[in-house]
Amino acid sequence: MGHMATEARERMIRTTGRLLRQQGYHGTGLNQIVAEAGAPKGSMYFYFPGGKAELAAAAVDRYAGKVTELLLALLAEHGTAAGAVAAYLDRMATGFDERGFADGCTVASAAAEVAPNEPVIGSATKRALVAWTEALAARLVAEGHPGSEAHRLATAAITLIEGAIVMAKGTQSTDPVREVRDTVVALLTPPPRGRRR
């Protein structure tokens, strides 16, 4: 029972994340989640007694965790905040090219639509955005930026990434992603000398 149960719960979380990105929180009904996840109807409240809000928060956490892992992997691979964010935006542009503009960011969708009215979802979106900002800020500190400046730059970079998703979806074009990429690289590239020890 244990493994099957975990699998059904995971499927519900994954399905909810996808539907949040594609049609928003209010456009997504529990019946659709249960149907598309292939889960027994009664299992929803068994796993998520808090209902749709708790399920959406779990989907936000899951998506955020995957993005954090990817960001950390890109930071390790490229060695700089600028390189990692450029690679992330390249992947995003490719994703839009290959799959169209229906998808976006689960965190951004939830933050814009429901976070202010659903504390459990608001906590999840905050955790996500703080985790991404801190991962970038830590790298920027390692590159020689003072802490407060690193946090300011990391906040700007995450804001530009999330804004690029909205712009791409709104214009049905990857041009905003490519333009923001160059801006973020310039923003995060440390000066040739100066603060670097």
N, C-alpha and C positions, 0 to 999 in steps of 0.2 A: 504493500500500500504506500509506504513512505516515498519511494522514488516516483511512482505514478502521480502522487499528490503534488510533489514538488514540481514535477513537469507541467501539470495542469496550471499551477499557480504562476510559473514562469511564462507559460503561453499567454495567460491573461495579461500579465504585465507587459510583455512584448507587444501584444495586439493593441493594448491601450496606448502605448507610446506611439505606435504607428498612426493610430486613428487620431490622437491628439495633434500630431504634426499635420495630418492631412485635412481634418475637418473640424478641429477645435474641440474644446471641452463640452460646450453646450450642444454642439452638433453630434456628439457621440453618446449613444444610449447604451445602457447596460445590456440590453438584449443583443445588440449588435456585437458588443465585446464578447459576450458569452458564446454567441453563434460562431463568430470568426475564430475564436480561440479553441473551438470544439470542446468546451468545458461543460460539465453538468450545471444546469441552472442554479441549483441550490448551493453549489460550491463557492459562488461568488462571495456571499456573506459569511461563509465559513472561513475563508482566507482573509477577507477584508470586511470585518464587522463595521468599519466606518464607511462602508459603501463606496460610491464612485470617487469621492474626494480622496479616500485612503488609497484606492487603486491608482488614481492619477498621480498621487505623490510617490508611490512606489515606482511608477513608470518614469517619472522625472528623475528619481534617484538612480534608477538603472541606466538610463540614457546618460546622465551626468557622469556616472562612474566610468562608462565606456569612453566618453570624450576625455575625461581626465587621464585615463590610461593611455589613450592615443597621444594626447598632448605631451605627457611625460616621455613616451617612446620617441616622439619627434624631437623633443628637447635633447634627449640622450643621443639620438642619431645625428642631429645637425649641430649640436653644441652651442647654439646661440638662440636667444628668444626670437630674433628676426628670422632666422632660418626655419625655426619650428613653425612660426605663424604663417610664413610664406607657404610652406609645405602643406599646412592645414587648409589654407585658402585655395591652393591648387587642387587639393582633393575635393573640396567643396564644389569648385567650378566644374570639375570632371563629373561629379555626382549629378549636378543639375543637367549637364550636357547629356549624360547617359539615361537619366531617369525622369527628366522633366522637372517641373517646379512644384509638384504637389507636396513633396516632402520639405521639411525645414528643420527647425530645432525644437525638440519637445519642450525644452526649458523656456525658450522664448515664447512659444505658443501659450504655455501655462502662465508665464509671468504676465503677459499682456492681457490675457483674458480673465483669469480667475484668481491669481495670487492675492490681490487685495481683499477679496471676499471670503477666501477659504484658507484659514490659518495653516492647516496641515499642508496645503499645496504651497503657500507662501514660504513656509519653512524650507520646503524641498528646493524651490527655485533659488532661495537665498544661499542654501548650502552649496548648490551647484556653481553659482556665479562667484561666490567667495573662493571655492576650491580652484576654479580655473584662474582667477585673478592671482591667487597666492602662488600657484605653480609657476606662472610667468614672472611674478615679482621676485620670487626666489632666484630664478635664473638671472634676472636683471641685476640683482644685488651681487651675484657671483661675477657678473660682467663689469662691476665697478660703480654701479649707480647707488647713491645713498638710499636708505630704506623708503623714505616718504616719496622720493622721486620715482623709485622702482614701482611702487604701488600705484602712483598716478599714471605712469606709462602703461602698466599692465591693465589698469581699468580702461584707459583709452583704447587699447588694442582689443580687449574683449567687446567693448561697446561698438567698435568699428566692425568686428566680425559679425556680431548679432545684427547690426544695422545693414550690413551687406546682404544678409539672408533676406531681410524684409525687402530691400531694394531689388534683389534678384527676382524674388517671387512677384513683387509688385509690377516690375517692368518685363517679366518673363524673359530676362536676359542675364547672361553671366558677366556682362560688362562691368557692373558695379563691383563684383567680386574681384575681378582683375585689377580694377583701378584702386580699390581699397588695399589690395595686396602691396602695391608699390608704395602707397602712403604709409602702411604699417611698417614695412621694411625700413623706410627712411626714419620713421619715428623711433624704432627700437634699435637701430644700428648705433653702437656707441661711437662717440667722437674718437678720432685717431689716437689722440693722447689725452693728457689732462688728468681726469680722476683715476685713470687705470694705473694700478700700482705694479 
